Amino acid sequence: MVVPLLKLQDLIEEIRRAKTQAQEREVIQKECAHIRASFRDGDPLQRHRQLAKLLYVHMLGYPAHFGQMECLKLIASPRFTDKRVGYLGAMLLLDERHDAHLLITNSIKNDLSQGIQPVQGLALCTLSTMGSAEMCRDLATEVEKLLLQPSPYVRKKAIPTAVHMIRKVPELSDIFLPPCAKLLHERHHGILLGTITLIMELCERNPAALRHFRKVVPQLVQILRMLVTTGYSTEHSISGVSDPFLQVQILRLLRILGRNHEESSETMNDLLAQVATNTDTSRNAGNAVLFETVLTIMDIRSAAGLRVLAVNILGRFLLNSDKNIRYVALTSLLRLVQSDHNAVQRHRPTVVECLRETDASLSRRALELSLALVNSSNVRAMTQELQAFLESSPLDLRADCASGILLAAERFAPTKRWHIDTILHVLITAGAHVRDDAVANLTQLIGGAQELHAYSVCRLYSALAEDISQQPLVQVAAWCIGEYGDLLLEGSCEEVEPLQVEEEEVLALLEKVLQSQMSLPATRGYALTALMKLSTRLRGDNNRIRQVVSIYGSCLDVELQQRAVEYNTLFRKYDHMRAAILEKMPLVERGGPQVDEEAKESKEAVQVSKAAAPVPTEPQASKLLDLLDLLDDTPEDAQHPPPLDPSPGGTLVHLLDLPCALPPPAPIPNLKVFEREGVQLNLSFTRPPGSPALLLVTVTTTNSSEGDVTHFICQAAVPKSFQLQLQAPSGNTVPAWGGLPITQLFRILNPNKAPLRLKLRLTYNHLGQSVQEIFEVNNLPVETWQ
Amino acid sequence: MIKFFLMVNKQGQTRLSKYYEHVEINKRTLLETEVIKSCLSRSNEQCSFIEYKDFKLIYRQYAALFIVVGVNDTENEMAIYEFIHNFVEVLDEYFSRVGQGLNPTSGLYCMRQATELNPQLLPIYTCN
């Protein structure tokens, strides 16, 4: 059946005429049917037309896989028009996933060796676009031969093919290494460009190639110099710069070769300076070359003068009105700021101006660079600028800006008051975006600055009165008001306008925070504790506070309820202790937020739940502190005196019964394990709550006899599943009549929670005799290993 | 290294796309829509370099046509910017009808052919 054959033009017009998607699909389906029929039994001379139409249809997104075999047939045909369309089809329709692609290897091989340039060109193009690893291996030698042929047209196509082959099959690098040096001598820019890409590819994959190519650095320098100094050449110049693409490539290769290599870098120095000064920067092409030069200067081991030149060029870029150039300048300055900090500082004003840009990419870069440029001399000015930026910045930059300002303030704050002001300002402006530990840092800072207590509390109170929605601010303010409420009510701060605050106002504000929907549970906790602390600071009666506290005793939030119940108990049963418990907190150690929170919690929990613990009397306290020095080896802070069990006797053994700083598990009773002629050995146990498998045993040796114990050595053994670590003893002599005991710490790790067995061996001299004892410790309490 | 090369019109339709790294077909459409969205929303005074995921996008507008090149961060952005212009100039020289926008007729097909048969333009600049 003869079907009228549409030419490609006509097909395109028909498709364009279709008004809807459905119509278009119809037209195309009809045409595909014709094409399929024609492939089956149509005229071979028209085949290329059909395939061309099919390729167009494929570009529009319709399936065209049935044309794959046709491509093969067309490639194999001797006519150039057929080959052209066939190769195009192969590049578009075939790829590594279809097995058919290997079938064209043979055709390509034939075409490559035939010697007709356009055909060779076609074959090389196809190979470089879709050549798979097997094809590359088969055809590598052919391509290598073509690299050295006299015709530049073929050579310049062969080089990208070689690049593609190396990317697919890195082992072929050896084949393509030798021709490179020869190729560099060519004058043809296309060949040069390709060769430089090839060399870069080789150097990247193979450090031996890198060393080999360092030898050609002088040659590259020569080529670049010629490019820069020769006059206008119509063929290659773009807006006055001769072949900027080649220049950029050569500079990039020089960068790779000169990195970390003194000798090559020295050869390049003059040239780089020359390029930097001679390039015309009125158009983008010149700027591109200049930018690449700057990047190269930064990366190689260049002279100091050259680096300064590079920074100055970047500074000039920053002043340019073209946004693109400013962007690249900011990016590169950011990379430079680590190594050449002083040089970059000179451009600080311009950078700060870029903060005010409306363009998002520019302002982000400017922000990073500004944060990197803050140092102790410019911190005040910079922080002001950054704060102004914070107020107007888009949301995604706010978090970075806020944390950046806080970090800079921490490192470079000139005075504490300035530091507090800055953090306060950041919290007011962008409180929702600050990091979680900002609250802890601020409370710690305020706590440490005694002279500023009044000032901070006044300012925080005014800030809180205005706005209770910013959670970190509310938390800090609540804490401060709780701690320093008395200072607030005195209104004695000179630095701020005198604030007359009534007690009722303060309480009302804290209640508002408690009741507000916007407050997080943590914030409510802070507010409740603050209210409680105010009960001792305020002079009026505490009815209002007691009311609030008892209301919250039935709150749904468990944390709040627990606190409220405890405070209630404090009011009712332990009112005499309230003042002592709620007095001002000592300065918390800077161990991070965990320690802060736990210290607070433990202070309250330990002292409220461990009821009826009398405060230790003075002489016992001092002995206690001595023992604390000896025995306290857990890292928690040991600032608050732990309460003692009141016990008769007051022997050292009982004083050893100390709970640890954290909310303690039930303390394990001590064990006396050895007694001989007045020499006693006692064990005390601690299970740190943070590591359940760890047991700390303190061995104390005391001597109540009339003779000294000397050369005391204690050794221990445990079953195999345990790990034992013995620390150095405090000494090896115990003087007579209850002199200073020896203590030694054992660390026993019990990952399997197996029953603990301990064997001890003692050797010492006593009363003129040398004593050696080996015994197993019995009656170890169960808590030591459970 | 150049990751992809797109030509998109103002309505958001992709006219030409060439990927130098394998990307799934469905991911390609997604990528293209997002890229087009970010380019179309830029105004004239903003700079032509956008950061998108781990690529940098360098785009240039010619009448109703946007040419977008996606690169990784080892490339010199300004050189790529220049390269886009070079490409358009070559096409213009060859076909004298680039930037048609809505309905390039045979121009599109020839443009595609030119790109394929002269890959000098593209692989050489996909260095690194």
Interface residues (C-beta under 8 A of the other chain):
Chain A: L8 Q9 I12 E13 R16 A52 L55 Y56 M59 R84 L88 M91 L92 G121 L122 C125 S128 T129 K156 K157 P160 V163 H164 G190 L193 G194 T197 M200 E201 E204 I238 P244 F245 V248 Q249 R252 N284 A285 N287 A288 F291 E292 L295 K323 N324 I325 R326 Y327 V328 T358 D359 A360 S361 L362
Chain B: E45 Q46 C47 S48 F49 I50 E51 N76 E77 M78 A79 Y81 E82 F83 H85 N86 N103 T105 S106 L108 Y109 R112 Q113 E116 L117 N118 P119 Q120 P123 I124 Y125 C127 N128
